[in-house]
Amino acid sequence: MNAIRSPEWSVPYDRALLEPRPKEVTGVAASAIGPLRILVAHGQDIIHCGVRALLQGHRGCEICGEARTGWEALSEAEKLTPDIAILNLTIPRLNGLEVAKRIRKASPQTEILMVSTHLADELIPALFAAGVRGYVLQTDSDRDLVSAIEALAHHMPFYTARAMAKLLMLNGNRGNQGQLSSRERDVLGLITRGNRNSQAAAVLGISENTVAAHRTNIMCKLQLSSIADLVRYAIRNQIIEA
């Protein structure tokens, strides 16, 4: 796997969390019970075939289903309950955002990776609110797709550098970096003590999606890119003890 390409807006997950694998093999970390089961839903045949070919070349991935319309994607997700669903934002007959919302309700454990032809500025907050934890541009999919899958396999978010920068601009966080709310400090304390999003949600009495949203906001505000960075910040600011 190539090094993260942007030091300022690098991928928000800790590479140390990935399972070790032989250097001569390129792949993603499979789950404890087998390979990652991935649903691919894209309306364009050429792109659909390209995504399939890219995934088939990586160990640890299994394409368990395919769809070419939004309704087909929803039906397959309900039937197969995949680990990850790769959706095209503009998939025909029920757009990607609506499909994502319905999949999150029908199969809460399924992580969603949204692929978009263009950076949809106005839709980024809506995608995050819908529980979409992965977002890549179609033009960068050959470079970002597998990295995004690796992140989502560990229930960590992956957003392109451009999407993360746009989220900051839309949320007006550039002038408020480092100013965490009390709830964000609570979430930060829990996740830097080793709790998963689901565990933090149970402690705080909020949804797992809300924890994920807070986690993203924390990383945006602090301009940090990994769990290790968050732990160091939490120790320095006496949120947790070393």
Secondary structure, 3 states (H helix, E strand, C coil): CCCCCCCCCCCCCCHHHCCCCCCCCCECCCECCECEEEEEECCCHHHHHHHHHHHHCCECEEEEEEECCHHHHHHHHHHHCCCEEEEECCCCCCCHHHHHHHHHHHCCCCEEEEEECCCCHHHHHHHHHCCCCEEEEHHHHHHHHHHHHHHHHCCCCEECHHHHHHHHHHHCHHHHCCCCCHHHHHHHHHHCCCCCHHHHHHHHCCCHHHHHHHHHHHHHHHCCCCHHHHHHHHHHCCCCCC
